[in-house]
Amino acid sequence: MRFQLVTLTGITFDEEIYQVVLPTLDGDISVFAHHMPLVSVAVPGIITVRHKAGDRDEQQEVFATDGGIIEVTREGVRMLVDEATPGDAIHEQDARDALARARALKAEAKDAVSLEQAQALVDREATRLKVAELRKHHRHPLKNN
């Protein structure tokens, strides 16, 4: 099945894949070939792509996203988002620092609009940190696995 990840700056990912896991309002959904057609809202979270059926978890490609729209058709899956950051482009310490700054902004928010914007930033940076931690874990698997 074909998966396209389209951002405001263009197509970020466009490949034949085995499976994609997408964050939706109702929780994560796994999409395989021949999935029933649907349109859904994507929420901030992690997109996980498994290229081949036999791929191990550490071979999966991950992206942090801020949400968007998902369209599943007979031809494949298209996800339209403002931003999708590949896991290998996120550095763990930078993500930790950004999350700390976002939490500080939230603590200093003086009105509902500022609080909502700060919370969205906290959610975005928390997702990016999760992706960085996943990538770190997959690069350094436990020896007894």
N, C-alpha and C positions, 0 to 999 in steps of 0.2 A: 504494500500500500504506500502511497505517496503522502508525505507530511511536509507541509509548507508552513513556515513561521514567518509572518510578515509584520515588520515594524514600520514606524514612521519614516525610517531611513531606507527602507527597502526590504528585500527578502534576506532574512538572516539564515534560514535553513530551508533546503528544498531537496529531499532525497527519498528514495525508496527505503522503507523501514519495515520491521516486523511488528513493533508495538510502540505506542506512545501513551504516557500517563499524564493527564491534564487536570489542573485544579479548577473545580467548578463550585457554584453556590451550594450544591448538594454533596460536596466532597470530591475526592479524586476519582476520575474515571479512567479505565484502561480501554484503549481503542485498538482493535486488531482489524485485519482485512475483513471485509464483508460485514462490518458493524452496521447496525441500523442507522439510517440517516437521522441527523439531529442538528439543531442549532442551540447553543448554550452560552451562558455568560461564564467567562473565566474570571477567577479571582486571583489576587496576588498569591503566588506560590511557586512551586517547582514543577517544571516540565521535564519528564524523563523519557528518553528515546532509547529503545533497544533496537539495534540495527538488524540483528539476525536472531532466530529462535534460540540458538545455543549460546548466545553471548552471556558472559558472567556479569554480575552487577557492576563490577569495576570497569567494564567495557561500555557501559551505558553513557550516553551523553546527557548532560543536565543543563538546564537554563533557569535563571531566576526571571520571573515575569511579574509585572504589576497588574495583570488582568487584561481582559479584552473580550473578544468574541470567538467562539469555536464553531466551525461548520464541518460536519461529517457528511460526506456524500459517498456514492458508490465508487467514485474515483479515488477518494482518500480523505485526508483531514487538512483543513486550512485553519490557522489560528491567526487572528488579527490583534495585535497588541501595540501599545505605545512603545514599550521597551522589553527586550529579552536579552539578558546578559549570559553568555556562555559561562559555564562553571569554571573553565580554565582561565577566564579573564578576571576572576574575582580573587583577590588576595585576602586571606583570613584576617590579618591584623587590620588592614584597611577597612574591612567590613565591620570588625569590632569597634573601631574608632568612630565610624559613621553611625553605628547604632547608638553609641554613647552620646554623640552629639544630638541625634534625633530625640533621644529620651530627655536630654537637657532642654531642648526646645519645647517638648511636651510639658515638662514641669514648669516652664516659664509662661505657658500660654495664658493669655488674659481673657479670652473670649471663646465662644463656641466655634467660630470659624478657624481661629488659630489652633485650637485644640484638635479639631478634625484634620487640619492639614498636617499637624505634627504627628497625629496617630497614623495617618497614611504613610508618612516618612518612616516612622518606627516600623510599621509592617513591612515596608519595602526593604529596609536595611536588615531586619530580622530574617527575611527570606534569603537575601544575599549571603548572610552569614551561614545559614543552614546549607546553602549550596556549597560555600567554601569548605565547610566542615565535611560535607559528603565527599567532595573531591579529595580532601586531605586523607580521609579514612580509606578511600579506594586506592590511593597511591601507596598507602602503607598498611596493607592488610595484616591482620594478626598472624603470627607464625603458626599457630595451632589451628588455623582454618583449613 
